[in-house]
Structures are given as C-alpha cells and as structure tokens.
C-alpha cells in the first residue's frame, strides 16, 4: 500500500503541500496508523446508504435515458478521504523491501505501479486532477519496469507535483520489457530517464535501480559531484551485465557521501560491491541487504561496526567449489543490540553465524533452506521475544521441539511453507504455540499481519 497522510479538516478544498515523507521513509507505526484510519473512513462511507428520495421512481424504463447518468457517490467524498483512497492505489514490489529475498518474499505476480496509477487517476476528471496535483505526497514514488517514452512524462510530473518532498525511485527491468522497442531506442530512453534523475539528484531519498545494461548507461549517475545525492537515505543498485561491476562500486562510493544514508542493498552478481563497505558510514546504517552473497567472510567482518543495525537480510550463493560449511569463520561473538529483523536464505551453513550472534531485540526471523537447534540457542542466549517466524522450504520437517521451545512463547505469526516439492509434510498444527494469531503459508497474509501487529 502506498500509505496515507493524516491530514485533518473537512471540506472539498485542495490540501496544502504536505511535509510528510514518502512511503519508504515513513516509520512502520505511522503507516499502520494511516492505513487503519483510511480503512475506517472507507468503511464508514461505504456503509452509508444513498438517500432514497434521490432515486427515480421508475427504476425499469422501457427505453434507457442516456442523458441521465447514475449518481456518482465517490464524487461526494471530501478531498481528504479521496486522497487517502488514492494513496492505496498501487502495489509495493517485495524485491525492494527489507527483507526482500527473491524466493521467500514474493507477493503479487501482477504489479500496478504507483506512479502510473497516480497519473491515470489525475486524468479521470477535472476535480481529481485538481486534488491529485494539490497533494504532493501522491507524487513521491516513481516505480517502473524498463522505461518507455511515457515514463519520461511520468517522471517529470512526479518531480513537478511533489513540490520539493523527498522522492523514491524504484526501477526494475525484470518486471517487464517493451518488446516493441528496438535496443537502440530502449537505450536512448533509459539514458534520457537517468539524465532527468541525475539533474534532480538532491531530491532522491531512495534510489533502487536494477537493470541489465551492457552499454553502462548507469555511468550517467556519476556525472554529479561527490555530495550531489545529499538527501539519499536508501540505495540499491545492480547492473547484471558482465563487466559493469566497477560502475556499481563507484556509485556506492559516491552515495556514501550522503549524511542521511542509513540503508544499503547489494546484489552480488559477479564482483561483490559490498567490498566498498569500508568506505560506508557503518555506524549510521540501520538496514543492510545482500542478495546472491558470494563472500560472506568479507561481509561479516564489517558487521561488528554496525551497532545500529535494525534489519539484516542475507541470501547466499557461493561460487562453485566453496563448501557451504567452510565459507567463513567467526572467532568472537557478534552483538547487534538493535537488530529487529533477520532474514537468512541460500545454501550456506548459518550455524556458526547464529552460534556467535547476540540480538536481544530480535522481533522477526525469516529462514529459507535452513532449520537447526542453534536458532533456539541463539534466541535463548539473546533473551529475544520473537514475534514472527518464517520457515520456507526447510531441508526437513519442522521438528516438534522447535515450536514447543520456551523461546517461541512470544510468537504471534508463523509462516510455514514446506515447499512445492514436499510430499506429505508433517502436520505441525498441534505444535503451534497457543499465542500464534496468524498461521499461514502465504507471504501477503504474513506481511499484513506483521505490520498490523507492529502498529497495534
């Protein structure tokens, strides 16, 4: 969901520009409260019945009167409620989230992009055009697949009507490619798109760009001075084309100059971009994500300096010839006092990492392809009150002792997906702790429950 502004007041006047941060910068508790308010408002309005006196007495005319349009009740809604409804029009893409594992955290297969939806809504009628253009928060999200010519217009409109608010860019070419465009035309549109982005470098609070560009168009983002991206809080850049890792590393080093930066996501396709972490503001980072991690030893050595880390999202993909139980060595305890969310995935033996981890504030644990008693030992040692557990495609059935452990007494959400290929998995329903309020296989159900419980 896009979230909503807690704007007060009534009437049909256009809302003034709001200083509220975009969705990705709002704290979860704020988003939850806004979503709850929007839901209550919608329930109240939908529950109102139209005035019977306004209906035509003859409800079945022999000849339809096309000059008489049916009453449009949504047009009677106050501006504030319309804005809240518009904020709900669009789908988040889990791959950009923290955590955002490419297998475990997968929701809708069809994405309605926020930015295009906002533009379309603004063209419905003159009133909606006025309302949307007078509500800057609607225009702070620019999300798309491979850019088309229309997206250049969308980007310019978002920059114009967001009226100086921090912006979010999420570009993922894996979400769709326009086959009707020639390769040269596609490259030209991408270059023009990134040129607009770099000219508004001080506006971006998040840059998440995932493309396959053999022509190294991403170098366009390096054209500005070192401190040009001064508002940047979250960054994730990946170019899967061979030989382009150096550009990605240069971009990260430039982005580290932002004093607002607190979240980084790396896609380790060929050369590990997280090797640049020695230049990063490690003490300020609250979110780190590494997908397709090939060199866990290098990353783990940096975690000792990340004492403010709240979210750690790791997915391993070791090079051929590297044994999963010999890929790294930890020789001293790793204490992460602020860590709330931990997601571990991929074919790596996480036993040594968990055996050294101390995370007293751990609230959520997501695991793919791994389950072991060392998890219980870590929770006991940390005295953590775990509220959500995801076990996705484990190598064996979830054992009874695991769920009956005292470490699970605070559990409220359990997502257990034994995998598509599982034959006759053990029914764990009798072992589910009594405090669990949401027991599901579905990603969206678990995520919605987690955000609901986090804001309650």
N, C-alpha and C positions, 0 to 999 in steps of 0.2 A: 504494500500500500504506500501511497505517496505521503501520507500524513496529512495533518490539517492544522491551520492556525487557530489559536484560541482567541480570535478576535471577538470582542464584545460588542454590545449595542444591538440595535434593531433597525428596521427600515430598509429601503431599497437603494440607498446611496452607495456609491462605489467606495470600497475600502481604501484607506490611505496606504501608501507603501509601508510594508512591514519589515522590521529589522530581524525577523526570525531567521535562523539558519536553515539551509536546505536539509532535506531528509537525512542524508548521510551524516550530517553534523549534529543532529538533534539527539540528546540522550534517550535511551530506550524508554525510560519512565515518562518522558514528555510525549513521545509518540503514542504510547499506550493510552495515556490520558486523553489525548486528542482524538484517537480512534474511538475510544469509548464514548466521548461526547458526541462525535459525529453519528455513532450508531444510535444513541438515544434520540438525537434530533430527528434522524431519519425515521425511527420507529414511531415517534410522535406524529410526524407529518403524514406518513403512510397510513397510520391508523385513523386519521381524520376522514370522515365521510363528506363528500360534496353536498352542498345544500340541495335538497330535493326540489325546491321551488325553482331552481335554475334549469331543471331538465325540461325538455319538450314533452308536452302531454302525449302526443302521438309518437311513440317510440318505434313504430314499424311503418313508415310511409311507403306507399306503393312505388313512388319514384324518388330515389335519393336526391336530396337537395345538396349539391356540391358546393353551394355558396356558404353553407353553414358548417364550420369546422367544429369538431368535438372540442370540449373545453380542455385546455392545457393547464393542469393543476401545478405542474412544476414551475410554470411561469409566475405563479403566485408566491413562490418561496422568497423569503428575504435574501438579500445579497450574501449575508454571512453564511447562511446554510447552503446556498448554491456553491460558494467557494469550497466549503467542506466536501460537498459531493464531488466537485471537480478534482479535488486533491486525491480522491480514491480511484480515479480513472487511470489505470495503468498497472503494470505488473513489475515487481522487482525481479532481477535476474540473480539467482543464488550464487552464481560463479563469482560475482563481485563482492560477496559478503565475507564476513569474518565470523565463523568459519565458512569455507566455500569449497569443499572437496568436490572434484569433478564427478565422482560416482555417488558418494554418500549424500551430498546436499544438492539434490536435483528435484525441482518442483514442476511447474507448468512446462509443457512442451511447446506451447504457443505463447509468445510474448507480445503484449500490447505496450509499445513504448510510450513512456510518459510524455516526452517532448512532442511527438507527432500527435498524440491524443489531445494535448493542450491546444495545438494549432487547429486541429479539426473542430474542437469544441468552440473555439473563438470565432469560427465561421458559420455557426448554426444560425444566428440571428444577431441583430444589432445590439440587443441587451447583453447577450452572452459575450459578444465582442468587447463591450464596454467593461463588463465585470471581470473578464479574464485579464484584460490589459491593465486594469487597475489593481490587480492582486499579484505583486511581484513574485511571491513565493511559488506560484504555479510554474514559473519560467526558469527555475534554478536548476532543473535536471535536464541534461542533454544526453539521451541514451539512444543508441542506434547500432545497426549492424554495419556492413560495408557502406560507406557514404554514397548517396546518389545526389543528383543535382538538387532535388527537393530538400535534402538535408542541409545544404548550404543556406537555404532560406530559413529553415527551422533554427539553425544555429544563430543566425543574425537576429531573428525575432526574440530568441531566448536572451541573448545579450542585451537587447534593447529594452525589453519589458521587465527584466529582473531588476532594473533600476539600482545597480550597484551592489546587490546582495552577492554573497559568495556562491560560486557556481560549481556544479558537478558534471564531469564529462565521463561517460562510460561507453566506450566503443569496442565492440567485439565482432570481428569479421566472421567468426564461427556461427553467428546467429543467422546468417543469410548472405548470399552473394547474388547481385543482379546479373544474371547470365546474358542479358541483352546488351550490356556494356562491353565494349572492347577493352582489352587490357590497358591500352594506352589511355583511353577515356577514364577508366577507373582510377588509374594512377594520377591523372590530372585532377580529378575531383578530390581525391584524398590529399593531394598537395595543397589545393586551394582551401580545403577544410582545415588542415593543420596550420596554414598560414593565418587564418582568422583566429584560431586558438592561440597561437603564439603572440598575436598582436593584442590579445586581452589577457596576457599571462598573469597579471596581478589579480585577476578576478577568480582564478580557479582554486577552490578548496580541495577538490579531488580530481585527479587525472588517472583514469583507468583505461588503458589502451592495449588491446590485444589483437594483433594483425599478423598476416603472413605477407610481408612486403619485401620482395627480393631487390627492389630498387632503393631501399634505405631511405624512404621518404620521411621517416621519423627524425632524421637529422634536422628537419625544419625546426623542431622544437629547441634545438641548440643555438638558434640564432640570437637569442636574447642574452643579456648579461647574467652573471652568476646569481644575482639576487632578484632576478625578474619574477620568479614564482614565489613571491613573499607571503601569499595567503595560503599556500599549499599545506594541507593537513594530512592527506592520504594519497598514496601514489602506488600504481601497479602498472608496469609497462612490460610488454612482451612482444618480440618480433620473432616468429618461429622460422623465418627464412634462414638458411645456413649462412654463416659468416657475418651476421649482424649483431652478435652479442656485444661487441665493443661499443656500438652506438647506445645500446641499452645501459651499459655500465656508465658511460659518460652522462647519460640523462639522470641516472640516480645520483651521481655525484653533484650534479647541478641542483637537483631537487633538495638535497640535504642542506642547502644553504637557507632554506625556509625555517625560521624560528618557530613556526606553528606546526611543523611536521610531527605527527605522532603515530602514523600508521603506514607500514610498507608491506607490499605483497610482491614476492618474486616468483617468476616462472623459470625454473632452471631447465631449459631445453637442451642446450649444448654446453655453454660455459656458465658457471654459477655467477649470476650478477650479485648475489649476496656476499661475494668476496669483498665488495666495496663497503661492507658494514663497518669496517674500521674507521671510515670517514663519517659514518652516520651519527646523529645525536642520540646515542644509545640510552642515555638517562631519560630522554623525553618520550621514547617510543612506548606506546601502550598496546599496539597491535602489530604482530609480525605474522606473515603467512608465507610459506614456501611450498610451491607445488612442483612435483617431479624433482624432489631433492636428491641430488647425486652425491653430495659431500657432507654428510651430517656432522662429521668432526669439526669442520670449519664453522658451521653454524652454531653448534653447541658451545664452542669456545667463546662466542660473543654473548651468549645468554646470561652469563654471570654478571655482565654490566647492565642488564636490562631490568633493574629493580622495580621499575614502574609498569612492567608488562602486565596487561589485563587479559589479552587474547593471544593464544599461540596456536597456529593452525599449520600443521606439517603433514606433507604427503611425500613419501619416499619412492624413488625409482632408481635403484642402484645400477651402476654400469655392470655390464656382463663380466663375470669373473670375480666380483666382490661378494663375499659371503655375507648374508644378512646379519649374522651374529658377530662379525668381525669388522663392521664398517666404522665403528667409533669406539673410543674408550673414555670413560669419565672416572676421574680419580678422587673427586671431592664432592660433597653434597651441593646440589643446585637449589638454592632457596629463591623462590619467586613469590614474595609476600602479597602481591596484589593480583596474582593470576586468578581469573574467574572462569575462563572458558579455555579448555584444552581439547584439541582435535588432532588425532593421530591416525594416519592411514598409510597404506602402501606396504610392500613386502620388506619390512625392516623389523628386526628384533628390538622391540622397545623396552625389553626387560631392564637393561642396565640404566636407561634414561629414567624410567619410573622408580627404580630402586634408589636413585640418588635425589629424586625430586621432593621438595617440600613446598606445598601450596596450600596454606591454611584457609584461604578464601575461595578455593575452587568450588564453583557452583554448577558447572556443566562439564561433562566428559563425553566426547564422541570418539568411537573406535571403529576402524574398518580393518578386517582381516587380522584381528588380534584380540585375544582374551587370555588373562592369566591371573593367578592369585596375587601377583605383585601389585596389581591395581588396588586390591583390598588393603594390602600392606601400606601402600602409599597414602591412601585415604585415612587409615588409622594413624599413621605416623604424623600426618598433617593436621589431624583433628578437623578435617573438612566436612562441611554439611552439604553434601552433593544433592542437588535438586533435580537434575536431568541427566539421564544416561542414554546414549545411543550405542547399540551393538549392531554393527552392519556387516553381514556376510562373515561371521566368525569362522575360524578353522574347525571349530567343534561346537556342539550344542552348548548353550549357556548352562553351566552347572548349577545345581540347586544351592550349594553352599555360597555361591557368589551372591545371589539375591537375598539369601537368609542372613547374610553377614550384618552385624550391627552398623557397619559403615554405610549401609543402604537405608537406615531408618528414617532419613530425611527426604528420601526420594519421592518426587511428585510426578515426574514424567519419565516414562520408559518407552523408548523406541527400539523395538527388536525386529530386525529384518534378517532372517536366516539365509536369504539369497534365493534367486530364482531356481538354481540348480539343486537345491536341497530336496532330498527325498525323505518324507516322513520325519520332519524335525520334532524333537520332543516338545510336548505342550508344557510351557513354563507358567501357564496361568496360575496353577496352585502355589507357585513360589513367589509370585509378585507381591512385594511389600504392601501392607494394608494402606499406607499413606499415599500410594500412587493414584493420582486422579486422571491421568491420561496414559493409556497403554495402547500403543499403535505401531503399525509398520510404516505409516505414511509420513513423508517428510513435512508436508504442509501442515498436517494436524499437529505434529510435534512442535514445529516452529511457532504456530499460532498460540499453542498452549504455553510455551515458554515465555513469549512476550506478554501474554495475558497475566501469568503468574508473577512475572517480574515487575509488573506495574500495579499489582493488586495490594 
